Amino acid sequence: MADAFLLLPAADRREALSVAADRSGRPAHLLEKDAWVVWALATLYGSSLGEHLVFKGGTSLSKAYGVIRRFSEDVDLTYDIRVLAPDLVGDNGEALPTSRSEEKRWTSEVRKRLPEWIAEAVQPVIAEALAAGPLAASIRIDVDKLFIDYEAMTTGSGYVAPSVMLEFGARSTGEPASLRDVTCDAAGMVDGVVFPTARPRVMHAERTFWEKATAIHVFCLQQRLRGERFARHWHDVVRLDDAGLAQAAFDDRELANAVARHKAMFFAEKAVDREPIDYAAAVNGGLCLVPAGEALKTLSDDYARMVDDGLLLDDAESFDALMARCAEIADRVNRRDQS
């Protein structure tokens, strides 16, 4: 009978990771974290919590769609706002506030209720699963994030921490979404060892394209990064284009405008000149995917750190080549919208 990877003694886990790293050519510390990511998804979606959760973001593109060739370490999840705050949403079909004052009230309630739900509903599920192993990991909560800090068998450069971050949001429905299978990168590479699997509800990749493209657009207009690892969005947009999913997103005008309406209501931002950012204009012919000046240098440095720690699973394209592709994608979608 095959052994479950996370239940193996430390020495055996270390050996299994070494074998998988040799056979895959991928860093052992990333294979280890990937196993914990999939375990976390399996735990959430193996419980009643999964009914109203949507897995989204770059990790969903990597694990559920297989369209990006980079290691994505954190888990982004949306808890359906209609379930968290049914008293606010009511029969509002789009689950969007109708005014700015209503948005402030919804946001205030979500910010209060979501951490309570994480502490009261999510933490016990994860804690019970860890204890049942038992698995060498602990839990900590920081507002809307739950961290699973695991005992690492391997180390990298320090860019990737031995901690899985589950980041929850609850200001949308997460739709469109559907069930998809998820496996570990090391699956099938070590004889006699079984790695975790999961079947989460996953946001459709076309919506993820527009979520990322509009986040990039905001950065280009604000000219500043919000934290590290932001360069991943540019890589993901290009890989989505390679898979034909960017074109599918371009063609879905209803979805593009729905994302723009959601961002305009819940994520209103101002450009560096203090002018409000117009999301509707961005998805209808005014999309910017390449920053300028110091913002471009900042992004280049972040991309270099991502490459140095082996997060790209294939040979990394140069930063200049990545920006050239992004410029071409923006030109293509803008010309389509202007024609």
C-alpha positions as CSV (number, residue, x, y, z in Angstrom):
1,M,0.0,0.0,0.0
2,A,1.3,3.4,-0.9
3,D,2.2,5.9,1.8
4,A,0.8,9.4,2.1
5,F,3.6,11.9,1.6
6,L,2.8,14.3,4.5
7,L,2.5,11.3,6.9
8,L,5.9,10.0,6.2
9,P,8.7,10.4,8.8
10,A,10.8,13.5,8.2
11,A,13.8,11.6,6.7
12,D,11.5,9.8,4.3
13,R,9.8,13.0,3.2
14,R,13.2,14.6,2.6
15,E,14.3,11.6,0.5
16,A,11.0,11.6,-1.5
17,L,11.5,15.3,-2.3
18,S,15.0,14.7,-3.4
19,V,13.9,12.0,-5.8
20,A,11.0,14.1,-7.1
21,A,13.4,17.1,-7.6
22,D,15.8,15.0,-9.5
23,R,13.1,13.6,-11.8
24,S,11.3,16.8,-12.4
25,G,14.1,19.3,-12.4
26,R,12.2,21.5,-10.0
27,P,13.5,22.8,-6.6
28,A,12.7,20.5,-3.7
29,H,11.5,23.3,-1.5
30,L,8.9,24.3,-4.1
31,L,7.7,20.7,-4.5
32,E,7.3,20.5,-0.7
33,K,5.3,23.7,-0.5
34,D,3.1,22.6,-3.5
35,A,2.1,19.5,-1.5
36,W,1.0,21.7,1.4
37,V,-1.0,23.9,-1.0
38,V,-2.9,21.0,-2.4
39,W,-3.4,19.5,1.1
40,A,-4.9,22.8,2.2
41,L,-7.3,22.8,-0.8
42,A,-8.2,19.2,-0.2
43,T,-9.0,20.0,3.4
44,L,-11.2,23.0,2.6
45,Y,-13.1,21.4,-0.2
46,G,-13.4,18.1,1.7
47,S,-15.5,20.0,4.2
48,S,-18.8,21.8,4.0
49,L,-16.9,25.1,3.6
50,G,-16.1,24.2,-0.1
51,E,-19.8,24.7,-1.2
52,H,-19.5,28.4,-1.1
53,L,-15.7,28.9,-1.7
54,V,-14.1,29.7,-5.1
55,F,-10.4,29.1,-5.7
56,K,-9.0,31.9,-7.9
57,G,-5.8,33.7,-8.8
58,G,-2.4,32.6,-10.1
59,T,-2.3,29.4,-8.1
60,S,-5.6,28.3,-9.7
61,L,-4.2,28.9,-13.1
62,S,-1.2,26.7,-12.3
63,K,-2.9,24.0,-10.4
64,A,-6.4,23.7,-11.9
65,Y,-5.8,24.9,-15.5
66,G,-2.1,24.1,-16.0
67,V,-1.7,27.2,-18.2
68,I,1.1,29.0,-16.2
69,R,4.6,27.6,-15.9
70,R,5.6,29.1,-12.6
71,F,5.3,28.1,-9.0
72,S,2.4,29.9,-7.3
73,E,2.6,29.6,-3.6
74,D,-0.4,31.2,-2.0
75,V,-4.1,30.3,-2.2
76,D,-6.7,33.0,-3.0
77,L,-10.2,32.2,-2.1
78,T,-13.6,34.0,-2.4
79,Y,-16.3,33.3,0.1
80,D,-19.6,34.1,-1.6
81,I,-20.8,37.4,-0.3
82,R,-24.4,36.2,-0.7
83,V,-23.7,33.6,2.0
84,L,-21.6,35.9,4.3
85,A,-24.0,38.8,4.1
86,P,-27.4,37.7,2.8
87,D,-29.1,40.6,4.7
88,L,-27.1,43.1,2.6
89,V,-27.2,41.5,-0.8
90,G,-30.9,40.5,-0.7
91,D,-32.1,39.7,-4.2
92,N,-29.5,41.8,-5.9
93,G,-28.6,39.6,-8.9
94,E,-25.1,40.9,-9.5
95,A,-24.4,41.2,-5.8
96,L,-23.1,44.7,-6.2
97,P,-24.0,47.8,-4.1
98,T,-26.1,50.4,-5.9
99,S,-24.3,53.4,-4.5
100,R,-21.0,54.5,-3.0
101,S,-22.5,54.8,0.5
102,E,-24.0,51.3,0.2
103,E,-20.6,50.0,-0.9
104,K,-19.0,51.5,2.3
105,R,-21.6,49.8,4.4
106,W,-21.1,46.4,2.6
107,T,-17.3,46.7,2.9
108,S,-17.4,47.6,6.5
109,E,-19.6,44.6,7.3
110,V,-17.5,42.2,5.2
111,R,-14.4,43.4,7.0
112,K,-16.0,42.6,10.3
113,R,-17.7,39.3,9.4
114,L,-15.0,37.7,7.3
115,P,-12.3,37.4,10.1
116,E,-14.9,36.1,12.4
117,W,-15.9,33.4,9.9
118,I,-12.3,32.5,9.4
119,A,-11.6,32.1,13.1
120,E,-14.9,30.3,13.8
121,A,-15.4,28.2,10.7
122,V,-12.1,27.8,8.8
123,Q,-9.5,27.5,11.6
124,P,-11.3,24.5,13.3
125,V,-11.4,22.6,10.0
126,I,-7.7,23.1,9.3
127,A,-6.7,22.5,13.0
128,E,-8.7,19.2,13.1
129,A,-7.1,18.0,9.9
130,L,-3.6,18.8,11.1
131,A,-4.3,17.0,14.4
132,A,-5.7,14.0,12.7
133,G,-2.4,13.4,10.8
134,P,-0.8,14.4,13.0
135,L,1.1,16.8,10.7
136,A,4.0,19.1,11.7
137,A,2.4,22.5,11.2
138,S,0.8,25.3,13.1
139,I,-1.9,27.9,12.3
140,R,-2.0,31.6,12.7
141,I,-4.5,34.2,11.6
142,D,-4.0,37.7,10.4
143,V,-7.3,39.4,9.7
144,D,-8.5,37.9,6.4
145,K,-5.5,35.5,6.0
146,L,-4.9,32.1,7.6
147,F,-1.3,30.8,7.5
148,I,-0.3,27.1,7.7
149,D,3.3,27.2,8.9
150,Y,4.8,23.8,8.2
151,E,8.0,22.2,9.3
152,A,10.1,22.4,6.1
153,M,12.3,19.5,5.0
154,T,14.1,21.7,2.3
155,T,15.0,25.3,1.8
156,G,15.5,27.7,-1.0
157,S,16.9,31.3,-1.2
158,G,14.4,32.6,1.3
159,Y,12.0,34.2,-1.3
160,V,9.5,31.4,-0.7
161,A,8.6,30.9,3.0
162,P,7.6,27.5,4.5
163,S,4.1,28.8,5.0
164,V,0.9,28.5,3.0
165,M,-1.2,31.6,3.0
166,L,-4.9,31.2,2.6
167,E,-6.2,34.6,1.7
168,F,-9.9,35.1,1.8
169,G,-12.1,37.7,0.2
170,A,-15.9,38.1,0.3
171,R,-16.9,41.0,-1.8
172,S,-18.1,39.0,-4.8
173,T,-19.7,35.7,-5.8
174,G,-16.6,34.3,-7.4
175,E,-18.6,33.4,-10.5
176,P,-18.2,32.0,-13.1
177,A,-16.6,28.9,-11.5
178,S,-16.7,25.2,-11.8
179,L,-15.1,22.0,-10.3
180,R,-11.6,21.0,-11.5
181,D,-9.1,18.4,-10.4
182,V,-5.8,19.4,-8.7
183,T,-2.7,17.3,-8.2
184,C,0.7,17.9,-6.8
185,D,3.7,18.6,-9.1
186,A,5.5,15.6,-7.6
187,A,2.6,13.2,-8.2
188,G,3.7,9.9,-9.7
189,M,7.4,10.7,-9.4
190,V,8.2,8.7,-6.3
191,D,7.4,5.0,-6.2
192,G,5.2,4.1,-3.2
193,V,4.4,7.6,-2.2
194,V,1.0,9.3,-2.7
195,F,0.7,13.0,-2.8
196,P,-2.4,15.0,-2.0
197,T,-5.2,15.7,-4.5
198,A,-8.1,18.1,-4.4
199,R,-11.2,19.0,-6.4
200,P,-12.0,22.7,-5.7
201,R,-14.5,25.1,-7.4
202,V,-12.3,27.3,-9.5
203,M,-12.9,30.7,-11.0
204,H,-13.0,30.5,-14.8
205,A,-9.6,31.6,-16.3
206,E,-11.3,34.2,-18.5
207,R,-12.3,36.2,-15.4
208,T,-8.9,35.7,-13.8
209,F,-7.4,37.3,-16.9
210,W,-9.5,40.4,-16.5
211,E,-8.8,40.5,-12.7
212,K,-5.0,40.4,-13.4
213,A,-5.1,42.7,-16.4
214,T,-7.0,45.4,-14.4
215,A,-4.6,45.0,-11.5
216,I,-1.7,45.6,-13.9
217,H,-3.5,48.6,-15.4
218,V,-3.8,50.1,-11.9
219,F,-0.1,49.6,-11.2
220,C,0.8,51.2,-14.5
221,L,-1.2,54.3,-13.7
222,Q,-0.1,54.5,-10.0
223,Q,3.5,53.6,-10.8
224,R,4.1,51.7,-7.5
225,L,4.1,48.1,-6.4
226,R,2.1,46.9,-3.5
227,G,4.4,44.3,-1.9
228,E,6.6,41.8,-3.5
229,R,5.9,39.1,-6.0
230,F,3.8,41.4,-8.1
231,A,5.6,40.5,-11.4
232,R,3.7,37.2,-11.4
233,H,0.7,39.0,-12.9
234,W,2.5,39.9,-16.1
235,H,3.9,36.4,-16.5
236,D,0.4,35.0,-16.0
237,V,-1.3,37.3,-18.5
238,V,1.2,36.2,-21.2
239,R,0.7,32.5,-20.4
240,L,-3.1,33.0,-20.6
241,D,-2.5,34.4,-24.0
242,D,-0.4,31.5,-25.0
243,A,-3.3,29.2,-24.0
244,G,-5.8,31.1,-26.0
245,L,-7.7,32.1,-22.9
246,A,-6.8,35.8,-23.2
247,Q,-8.5,35.9,-26.5
248,A,-11.6,34.2,-25.0
249,A,-11.6,36.9,-22.3
250,F,-11.3,39.6,-25.0
251,D,-14.4,38.2,-26.7
252,D,-16.5,37.9,-23.6
253,R,-17.6,41.6,-23.3
254,E,-20.2,40.9,-20.7
255,L,-17.6,39.4,-18.4
256,A,-15.1,42.2,-19.1
257,N,-17.6,44.8,-18.1
258,A,-18.8,42.9,-15.1
259,V,-15.2,42.8,-13.8
260,A,-14.9,46.5,-14.5
261,R,-18.2,47.3,-12.6
262,H,-17.1,45.2,-9.6
263,K,-13.6,46.8,-9.5
264,A,-15.1,50.3,-9.9
265,M,-17.4,49.7,-6.9
266,F,-15.2,47.8,-4.5
267,F,-11.7,48.8,-5.6
268,A,-11.9,52.4,-6.6
269,E,-8.3,53.7,-7.2
270,K,-6.6,56.9,-8.2
271,A,-3.8,57.3,-10.7
272,V,-0.5,59.1,-9.9
273,D,-2.1,62.3,-11.0
274,R,-4.9,61.8,-8.5
275,E,-7.5,61.2,-11.3
276,P,-9.9,58.3,-10.7
277,I,-9.0,55.1,-12.6
278,D,-11.7,54.3,-15.1
279,Y,-12.0,50.5,-15.2
280,A,-14.7,50.6,-17.9
281,A,-12.4,52.5,-20.2
282,A,-9.6,50.1,-19.4
283,V,-11.5,47.0,-20.6
284,N,-13.0,48.8,-23.6
285,G,-10.0,50.1,-25.5
286,G,-7.8,51.8,-22.9
287,L,-5.9,48.9,-21.3
288,C,-2.3,49.6,-20.2
289,L,0.0,46.6,-19.4
290,V,3.5,48.1,-19.5
291,P,4.6,50.6,-16.9
292,A,7.1,53.4,-17.5
293,G,10.0,55.1,-15.7
294,E,11.0,54.0,-12.2
295,A,7.9,51.7,-12.0
296,L,9.4,49.7,-14.8
297,K,12.7,49.3,-13.0
298,T,10.9,48.3,-9.8
299,L,9.0,45.7,-11.7
300,S,12.1,44.4,-13.3
301,D,13.8,43.9,-10.0
302,D,10.8,42.0,-8.6
303,Y,10.8,39.8,-11.7
304,A,14.5,39.0,-11.2
305,R,13.9,37.9,-7.7
306,M,11.2,35.6,-8.8
307,V,13.4,34.0,-11.4
308,D,16.4,33.7,-9.0
309,D,14.4,31.5,-6.6
310,G,13.3,29.1,-9.4
311,L,9.6,30.1,-9.4
312,L,9.5,29.8,-13.2
313,L,9.4,26.1,-14.1
314,D,10.8,26.6,-17.6
315,D,13.6,28.8,-18.9
316,A,12.5,32.3,-18.0
317,E,12.0,34.7,-20.8
318,S,13.9,38.0,-20.4
319,F,12.1,40.9,-18.7
320,D,12.2,42.9,-21.9
321,A,10.6,40.0,-23.8
322,L,7.9,39.7,-21.2
323,M,7.1,43.4,-21.5
324,A,7.1,43.2,-25.3
325,R,4.5,40.5,-25.2
326,C,2.4,42.5,-22.7
327,A,2.5,45.5,-25.0
328,E,1.4,43.4,-27.9
329,I,-1.5,41.9,-25.9
330,A,-2.7,45.3,-24.8
331,D,-2.5,46.6,-28.4
332,R,-4.5,43.7,-29.6
333,V,-7.3,44.0,-27.1
334,N,-7.4,47.8,-27.4
335,R,-7.6,47.6,-31.2
336,R,-10.3,45.0,-30.9
337,D,-12.4,47.2,-28.7
338,Q,-11.8,50.3,-30.9
339,S,-12.8,48.6,-34.1
